[in-house]
Amino acid sequence: MKIAITGKGGVGKTFISGTLACQYASTGHTTIAIDADTSPNLGLTLGMTESDLDKIIPIAENTSIIEEKTKTDYPGVFKLVFTVDDIITNQSVQTPCGVSLLVMGTVKSMGSGCACPANSVIRNLIGHMITETDEIIIMDMEAGIEHLGRGTAEHVDVMLIVTDAHQASLLTAERIARLAREGGIPRIALVANRVRGEESFTHISNIASSLYVPLAAVIPYDEEIVNAGVRGISPVYCNTPATQAISHLLYWIEGALES
């Protein structure tokens, strides 16, 4: 099963992606989390330390892998088709909660020459994981709608669009939902995050209704999660109303796949 977590920057995608991945792993599923955000910090949510993250070389910055996969005998010409199974096996990092983590990284093209080989490796890697493997795959997508324009989130089983009650977040959620539907993604749902009171819930619920998509979960604003973040504590170690609501989200996903 492949799940893409999307939404505007700052709405809590990474918190939900990481917590959901750890909850799947705790139920015995082989779970792979892909950090596809341009500011990768999913590992922190998965219980890793900053020093652990500093040791990870993102795929886009791993010059040896990129050269191995794309280099040809002709200068300026690189391969577009190649296998990536070994990258999944050898480059994923095991996290404290039992989830395997892959960090895609950002292609830094300015002053670094042609970025095409790195982009090609990432496209092949994400495409393989979306279409060929049978594990639980949870993708923490980059903020906004760029990933839809590039087709990064094609062929996922479920797309969850995280939003809070702010107008800008809701507008981004609406754009993502419309593009995802046009792209043929079979199951699209909104996830309401940091909900404070009836007014916030109503704003998000109304958008879900207008888009004809379900509201898969309502995650309350949770001061304990905020404080944990300030203290550098992973939410996977917390048992709070917010993490409990993500457990309900897991059940919603299972039900949606069966329907």
C-alpha angles and dihedrals in degrees: 000000000000123000125184119200112204141166145112118315114274099023095111103266094144094048090052095041094051097042092047091049092051091048090052090049091050089058091058100262120140098243130192121189118200117202101207095159120118088231100047116202103132088118091069091057089048090059101264123137127238090252089053090053092048089062094057116096107206115233092244091057097042098104094181092057093044092050093045093051101039109025120113133179090260121082113241093013122103137178118263098190123054141130121271103181091108092054090057091048100042105031103046116102123217113234129207093257094055098259121130111228129208119186113204097189131196125287107236101204101165108100093350101093125240113359094193098099093053091047090049093053092050094047092050092046096049091042091053093049092047097049110026115033127079102209127104103274119190118187120199097204127206115268121274129008104306093102090059092052090054094044093239093139098046120134097018117147095222133018115198115195111203118207141160125207097272114118094234091051092049092048091052090047090052092051093048092049093051094047092046091052091048088050092056099246103165102214121036124170140165122236115204111215133188091012114183113188136321097305093059091046092049094052092053095040091053092053091049090051093048090052093045091234126128124251098235099188142357111216113192126224102267121198091193091060090049091051091047089055091051090052093045094246117146114240089228086077092055129088103199139136089269096053090043089054089054088055087058088050089058090055091048091054092051091050093047091054092051095050 
